[in-house]
Every structure is written in C-alpha cells, then in structure tokens.
C-alpha cells in the first residue's frame, strides 16, 4: 500500500503596492517641480527679463526723484533764507535784475492760469468730440485713420506750433477782433489747446472704450437712440476717465514752454482780458535762465519757479491718478 502524495501548497500572489490618487498627485508635483528647477537657457532669459523690467520701473521713480532733488538743491537755500514766500506768490512785480530786486511771481502765475483756461476751453470740446466720434461712430479703417491723424498731430514739434502762432494766428486775431497786439492770451491759448487736444482725445477714447458693451446693449434694448445711449449711459460711466484726461491736459498746458513764449507776447503784467499779452512760469524760466549768472539770486529764484511748477504739475497728475483709481475701486 503506497502512501498518498502530499499536494503542494498553492503559492499566494505577492501583493503589489498600489498608488493612491494622493501619491500620484505628489509624484506628478515632484516631477513638475524638478522640471521647473532646471536652470536652463529659458530660466536665465526669464531672470534677465525680470531684472530689466525691474530696473526700468525703478529708474523712472529715481529719475523723478533726482529731478526734484536737483531743482530743490539749486533754489531751496534761497527760498528759505533770502526769499519771502508771500512776496513770491502775491507780489505784483517781477523785476529780479533791479536794485532792490522784486520777486513777485503773481503775474507769471496769473498768465499761466489765463492761458491754461483758454487752452482747455479750446481743447476739451475738440477732444471730447473726436473721442466720441472715434469710439462710438467710426468703424474699421476710418477709425484707424482718424487715430493716426490724432497721433500725427501730437507729433508736431512745439517750435512749429510757436511759428504758427507767431506768423498765422497773430494776423488772424488782429483781423478778426480788431486788436493791435496779436501775441496775447488768446493766441497762446488756441495754440496750447491744439497741442493738448491729442493727449486728451486719446485718454478720453480709452475711457469711453472702458464702458462695458452690455450697458449700451441694455439701453438700446429699451429703445434709446444712439445719442441717448452716449449722453445718458456712456458719458456718465466714463466721467472719471474723462476728468483724468482733462487734468492731464492741464498738466500738459502748464509745462509747455517754447510755443507759449513765441505766441503769448511775454508781458510781465497780470492780464485783464484774453487780448492782453502775458508771461508764464515756463516761458520766464526759458527766457531768463541763460542770462542769469550761475549761483546768483536771479539764477536761484528761477529754480524756485521751477520747483513751484514741478509741484503744481505733480499734484495735477496725482489728482488725475486718484480719480482713475477711485473709479476702479467703485467698479
């Protein structure tokens, strides 16, 4: 009798480790991080681009600060120790070369204000009309050609505008209004308004384009005409951007020099009407700085005027930026 054979035990399968979804995600994240950690040519190019952009952004702020420091260093000592601020702001005579000198800059400030107001009365209607037509009515190539024309208008040099005011607008004003002096506030204001119009029109068009298209469609669905949509919907919502455009135009007008010097007549007295000649802060600095001895009181007070002008334009631009930021926060 033979013994029964022993049956071999079946081999149990060895369990294989399985990856749960979390482990797979961790592995994929590790591979992705390792791929990003490679410092290849693309990584170096990205680092260089970021450094260039950083330097460009910081340099703009540094340049503005350097300009302010330079202007302040040339005139701050004279402003603090040898100049009366009340005389500078409210004095009626600007005679820095006589004895004793008179440093009343009120005629210059008043002339700047007169010319800027006239310039805005000329520039704002033209600019807003152009912006509304380009943004709301013009289509296709017509819009592109109009935008190119506005940009070309902005590219005309200031001295060319000054020549136009000196040789063209002067005779026109004398013939139309019957005045003897054609180089006056009106002449300079018209020239300056035409110079400021392109920047106002460009910014105003951007403000109109920023109004959502759904607002227009909703108004048209209620039966509003095209002009009603523009007047009651688009313009109210674009008001902060339009206000910023006007303020930037004012800053542009405040800072113009050569065209105003050629077209305003440069009369150092407070103007009483648009037909009086006037002097501005920028034109006075440009006309007298080359004749003033370096380091003299006359030289330093011109830098004080430059400091006043710098602060005025800085606060105008700051106010425009605040208006735009306030609109974005409200939206």
C-alpha positions in Angstrom: 0.0 0.0 0.0 1.6 3.3 -1.1 1.4 6.5 0.9 -0.6 9.3 -0.5 1.3 12.1 -2.1 1.4 15.5 -0.5 -0.2 18.2 -2.6 2.0 21.3 -2.9 0.5 24.4 -1.3 -0.6 26.9 -3.9 1.7 30.0 -4.0 -0.1 33.1 -2.8 0.3 36.1 -5.0 2.6 38.7 -3.6 0.6 42.0 -3.1 1.9 44.8 -5.3 1.9 48.3 -3.8 -0.7 50.5 -5.3 -0.5 54.3 -5.6 -3.5 56.1 -4.2 -4.6 59.3 -6.0 -2.8 61.4 -3.5 0.5 59.6 -4.1 0.1 60.0 -7.8 -0.5 63.7 -7.4 2.5 64.1 -5.2 4.7 62.3 -7.7 3.5 64.4 -10.5 4.1 67.5 -8.5 7.6 66.4 -7.7 8.4 65.7 -11.3 6.9 69.1 -12.3 8.9 70.9 -9.6 12.1 69.1 -10.7 11.4 70.2 -14.3 11.0 73.8 -13.2 14.1 73.7 -11.1 16.3 73.2 -14.2 18.3 76.3 -14.7 18.4 76.1 -18.5 18.6 78.8 -21.1 14.9 79.7 -20.7 15.3 80.2 -17.0 18.2 82.5 -17.4 16.4 84.5 -20.1 13.4 84.9 -17.8 15.6 86.1 -14.9 17.3 88.6 -17.2 13.9 89.9 -18.5 12.6 90.3 -14.9 15.8 92.2 -14.0 15.4 94.6 -17.0 11.8 95.3 -16.2 12.6 95.9 -12.5 15.4 98.3 -13.4 13.2 100.2 -15.9 10.4 100.6 -13.3 12.7 101.7 -10.5 14.7 104.0 -12.8 11.6 106.0 -13.7 11.0 106.8 -10.0 14.7 107.5 -9.4 14.8 110.0 -12.3 11.8 111.9 -11.0 13.3 112.0 -7.5 16.6 113.1 -9.0 15.0 115.9 -10.9 13.2 117.1 -7.8 16.4 116.9 -5.7 18.4 118.9 -8.4 15.8 121.6 -8.7 15.4 121.8 -4.9 19.2 121.9 -4.3 19.6 124.9 -6.7 16.9 127.0 -5.1 15.9 125.7 -1.7 18.6 127.7 0.2 17.5 131.0 -1.4 13.8 130.1 -0.8 14.4 129.5 2.9 16.8 132.3 3.8 16.5 135.2 1.3 13.1 135.0 -0.2 9.7 135.8 1.2 7.1 133.2 0.1 4.3 135.7 0.4 6.2 138.1 -1.9 6.8 135.3 -4.4 3.1 134.2 -4.5 1.3 137.5 -4.2 3.8 140.1 -5.4 2.8 142.1 -8.5 6.2 142.9 -9.9 8.8 140.5 -11.4 12.0 142.5 -11.6 14.8 140.3 -10.5 17.6 142.4 -12.0 16.9 145.8 -10.5 18.0 147.1 -7.1 16.4 146.1 -4.8 15.0 143.2 -6.8 11.3 142.4 -6.9 10.4 138.7 -7.0 6.6 138.9 -7.3 5.6 135.9 -9.4 1.8 136.6 -9.3 1.9 137.9 -12.9 3.5 134.7 -14.1 1.1 132.5 -12.2 -1.9 134.5 -13.4 -0.6 134.4 -17.0 -0.2 130.7 -16.8 -3.7 130.3 -15.4 -5.3 132.5 -18.0 -3.6 130.7 -20.9 -4.3 127.3 -19.5 -8.0 128.1 -19.1 -8.3 129.4 -22.6 -6.4 126.3 -23.8 -8.8 124.0 -22.1 -11.8 125.8 -23.5 -10.4 125.1 -26.9 -9.1 121.6 -26.3 -11.9 119.9 -24.3 -14.7 120.3 -26.8 -12.5 119.3 -29.7 -11.0 116.4 -27.8 -14.3 115.0 -26.5 -16.0 115.4 -29.9 -13.1 113.5 -31.6 -13.1 110.8 -28.9 -16.9 110.3 -29.1 -16.8 110.0 -32.9 -13.9 107.7 -33.0 -15.1 105.5 -30.1 -18.9 105.4 -30.9 -19.4 106.2 -34.6 -16.3 105.5 -36.6 -15.8 101.9 -37.9 -13.0 100.0 -39.5 -10.4 101.8 -41.5 -12.0 105.2 -40.8 -11.3 104.8 -37.1 -7.7 103.7 -37.7 -7.0 106.7 -40.0 -8.5 109.1 -37.5 -6.4 107.7 -34.7 -3.3 108.0 -36.8 -4.2 111.6 -37.6 -4.5 112.5 -33.9 -1.2 110.8 -33.2 0.5 112.8 -36.0 -1.0 116.0 -34.5 0.7 115.1 -31.2 4.0 114.6 -33.0 4.3 118.2 -34.3 7.2 119.9 -32.5 6.5 122.8 -30.1 8.5 125.2 -32.1 6.4 124.6 -35.2 3.3 125.4 -33.1 5.1 128.6 -31.9 5.8 129.6 -35.5 2.1 129.1 -36.4 1.1 131.3 -33.5 3.7 133.9 -34.4 3.0 134.2 -38.1 -0.5 132.8 -38.7 -2.7 133.2 -35.6 -1.3 136.7 -34.9 -2.6 138.1 -38.1 -5.9 136.2 -37.8 -6.6 137.6 -34.3 -5.7 141.1 -35.4 -8.0 141.0 -38.4 -11.0 139.2 -36.7 -11.1 141.0 -33.4 -9.5 144.4 -34.5 -6.8 144.4 -31.8 -3.4 145.9 -32.2 -1.4 143.1 -30.5 -1.9 139.6 -31.9 0.5 137.9 -29.5 -1.7 137.6 -26.4 -3.5 135.2 -24.1 -6.0 134.1 -26.9 -3.2 133.3 -29.3 -1.2 131.3 -26.8 -4.4 129.6 -25.5 -5.5 128.5 -29.0 -2.1 127.1 -29.8 -1.8 125.4 -26.5 -5.3 123.9 -26.8 -4.4 122.4 -30.2 -1.3 120.9 -28.6 -3.1 119.4 -25.7 -6.1 118.1 -27.7 -4.4 114.9 -28.9 -3.5 113.6 -25.4 -6.9 114.5 -24.1 -8.6 112.8 -27.0 -6.6 109.6 -26.7 -7.3 109.2 -23.0 -10.9 110.1 -23.4 -11.4 107.5 -26.1 -9.8 104.9 -23.8 -12.3 106.0 -21.1 -15.2 105.5 -23.4 -14.0 102.1 -24.6 -13.8 101.0 -20.9 -17.6 101.3 -20.6 -19.0 97.7 -20.9 -20.7 97.0 -24.1 -23.6 95.4 -22.2 -24.6 98.9 -20.9 -25.0 100.1 -24.5 -27.0 97.0 -25.5 -29.3 97.3 -22.4 -30.0 101.0 -23.2 -30.7 100.2 -26.9 -33.0 97.4 -26.0 -35.1 99.9 -24.1 -35.5 102.0 -27.2 -32.8 104.6 -26.6 -31.2 106.3 -29.7 -27.5 106.3 -30.3 -27.1 109.8 -28.9 -29.2 109.0 -25.9 -27.0 106.0 -25.2 -23.9 108.2 -25.4 -25.3 111.1 -23.3 -27.1 109.1 -20.6 -25.1 105.9 -20.3 -21.6 106.1 -21.8 -20.6 109.6 -20.7 -21.7 109.3 -17.1 -19.9 106.0 -16.6 -16.8 107.4 -18.3 -16.8 110.6 -16.3 -13.8 109.8 -14.1 -11.7 108.8 -17.1 -12.7 112.0 -18.9 -11.9 114.1 -15.8 -8.5 112.5 -15.7 -8.0 113.3 -19.4 -8.7 116.9 -18.8 -6.4 117.1 -15.8 -3.6 115.6 -17.8 -4.3 118.1 -20.5 -4.0 120.8 -17.9 -0.6 119.4 -16.8 0.5 119.4 -20.4 -0.6 123.0 -20.8 1.2 124.1 -17.6 4.5 122.6 -18.7 4.7 123.9 -22.3 7.4 126.5 -22.9 8.6 127.5 -26.4 5.2 127.7 -28.1 3.8 129.8 -25.3 6.9 132.1 -25.3 6.5 132.7 -29.0 2.7 133.2 -29.0 1.9 135.0 -25.7 3.9 138.2 -26.1 5.7 137.6 -22.8 4.4 140.7 -20.9 5.3 140.7 -17.2 1.9 142.0 -16.0 -1.3 140.4 -14.8 -3.6 140.1 -17.9 -7.1 141.6 -17.7 -8.5 140.0 -20.8 -7.7 137.4 -23.4 -6.4 140.2 -25.7 -3.6 141.2 -23.3 -0.1 139.8 -23.6 1.1 137.6 -20.7 4.0 135.7 -19.4 4.0 132.2 -17.9 6.2 130.4 -15.4 7.9 128.2 -18.0 8.4 130.9 -20.6 10.0 133.1 -17.9 12.4 130.4 -16.9 13.4 129.7 -20.5 13.8 133.4 -21.4 15.9 134.4 -18.3 17.9 131.3 -17.3 20.5 131.8 -20.0 21.2 135.4 -18.9 21.4 134.8 -15.2 24.8 134.3 -13.6 25.2 130.8 -12.1 24.7 131.0 -8.3 23.2 134.5 -8.3 19.9 135.3 -6.7 18.3 135.7 -10.1 19.5 132.2 -11.0 18.3 130.6 -7.8 14.8 132.3 -7.9 14.3 130.8 -11.4 14.8 127.4 -9.9 12.3 128.3 -7.2 9.9 129.0 -10.0 10.8 125.6 -11.5 10.1 124.0 -8.1 6.7 125.6 -7.9 5.9 124.5 -11.4 7.1 121.0 -10.6 4.8 120.8 -7.6 1.8 122.1 -9.5 2.1 119.5 -12.3 2.9 116.8 -9.8 -0.3 117.4 -7.8 -2.3 117.7 -11.1 -1.1 114.3 -12.2 -1.6 112.8 -8.7 -5.2 114.1 -8.7 -5.8 112.5 -12.1 -4.4 109.2 -10.8 -6.6 109.4 -7.7 -9.7 109.9 -9.8 -9.0 106.9 -12.0 -8.2 104.7 -9.0 -11.3 105.8 -7.3 -13.4 104.8 -10.3 -11.7 101.4 -10.4 -12.4 100.8 -6.7 -16.0 101.8 -7.1 -16.4 99.4 -10.0 
